[in-house]
Amino acid sequence: MTEAVTVYLGLGSNLGDRQANLDKALEFLSQRLRMGKISSIYDTEPMGDSNQPRFLNLVCQAFTRLEPSALLALAQGIERKLGRVGKSGKPRTLDIDILLYGDQVVDTPELVIPHPKMTERAFVLIPLDEIASDVVHPAAGKTVKELLQNATEKQGVLKLE
């Protein structure tokens, strides 16, 4: 049996009951993964098309023996179960991104890990910094804390109380 890998997942929702969508997603993930730390929830501006509702975002740590492609299939299955139909950049009930998979770099047509845009996204880096500030991005060679220092648009990411 292979060693469990520490993964970090970004969850977001901007349609329907956003909080309930995130709660259900975490519940479904916990049925297949051993959950670790979970960040606070952040209310964030949408990227790109600003003519859509604001997102609720969080980042969670989990431990898995699933290969990256199987983890992607699990995430996509949960997205569909919670009614996701939209593509990236469009409003959706749920989005689950694989941010980091241990220290591995994966680059296939279906999946790129680390998530290719995570270093530019304050709505990912702020909650990730909350639970894993010293984790090193395997491609950038910088810690999450260092990446966050260079991130822009932090003002659009508001921690829910």
N, C-alpha and C positions, 0 to 999 in steps of 0.2 A: 504494500500500500504506500502510495506517495505521501509525502509530508503535506500538511495543509498549507495553503498559500494565503497570505494576508492580501485582501483586495479592498479597494475603496470605490464606492459607487456614489454617483451623484443622482439625486432624485429631484424631479421638478413637476409641478402641476399648475396649469392656469385655466382649467375649465372645470365646471361642476363644483363640488365641495372639495376644494383643494386640500384642506387639512385631512379630511377623511380619505382622500385618494392616497396621500402619503402614508397615513396610518395603515391602510390596507396593503399597500405595497410592502411596507416593512414586515407586516404579518406574513405575507406570502413568501418573502425572502427568507424569513426565519424558519420556515418549514423545510428549506433545502440547504441553508447556510447557517453556520454558527455565527451569530451576530456579535460584534464588538461594540465599540463606541459609536454613538450617534450624535451628530452635531445639533445645535439649536436650529430652529426653523427661521429662514430669512425670507422676507417679502422683497422681491426684486423686479426691476424693470425688465421687460422683454428685450432680447437682442434683436437687431435687424428691424423687423416690422414692428414699430412701436404702436401700431393701431390694433393692439390685442390686449387682453387682460394681463395684469401683473402676475408673476409666478410666486409660488411658495417653493423654496428650495431647501434641501438639506444634503449632507454627506454622511454616509455610514461606512463603518469598517466591518468587514466580515472575513470569515476564514472558510476556505473551501478546498476540496480536492478535485473540483470540476476543472476540466481544461478550459482555456479562454473561450473557445467556440461553444462549449456547452453552457458556460456562464452567460454568454450572449443570448443563446436560445432561451434560457431561463428568464432573463430580463425581458426579452421580447414577448415571451408568453405571458408574463405578468402585465406588461403594457397592454396587450390585447385583451386580457381578462378584465382589465379595468377600463376598457372602451377606447383605447387609443386608435385613432384612424389617421390622424394628421402626420405629415412629414415634418422633418426638422425645420425649424423656423416658423412653424404654424402653431396656432393654439392647440393644446392637447390635454387630455385628462391626466396623462402620466408619461414621463420620460425617465428612463433609467440609463445612465451612461456608466460604462466601466472606465473609471479614471485611471486607476493603477492596478496592476496584477503582479504583486510582489515587486521584484526589480526587473521583470521581463519587458522586452520590447517586442511587440507583435505588429506586423505590417502585412496584412492580407487584403484582398479586395473587400472582404466582408467586415473586417475588424482592424482597427488601429489602436494600440495601447502603447504608451500612455495616450489618453484621449487627446487628439491633435490640437484642440482649441483650449484645453484647460488652463494653459499658462497665461492666456489672455483674459480669462473670465473671473472677475472678482466674485461673482455669485457662486463659483466653485471653490476658489482659493480661500475665501474668508471662512466658510464652514469647515473646509479641509484643514486650515490652519488651527482652528479651534480644537480639533481632535488628533492632528498628526503633523504639528508644525516642523518637526525634525526629519520627517520622511523625505528622502531624496528622490527627485524626479529622475528616472534612469536615463532619459535622453538629454535633458537640460543640464544634469549634474549639479542642480541646485536644490536646496531644501524648499519645502512649501513656504516657509517663512520668508526666504529670500525671493521667491517668485512673487509672493504677495506684495512685497515692497515695490516691485516694478509694475504691478497691476494698475489699470486705470478704471475709472467709473465706479469706484468704491462707494460713492455717495448714493448710488442707486440700489444698494444692498442694505436693507434695514432688518435688524434682528427683532424677531417677535418676542414680546415679554411673556 
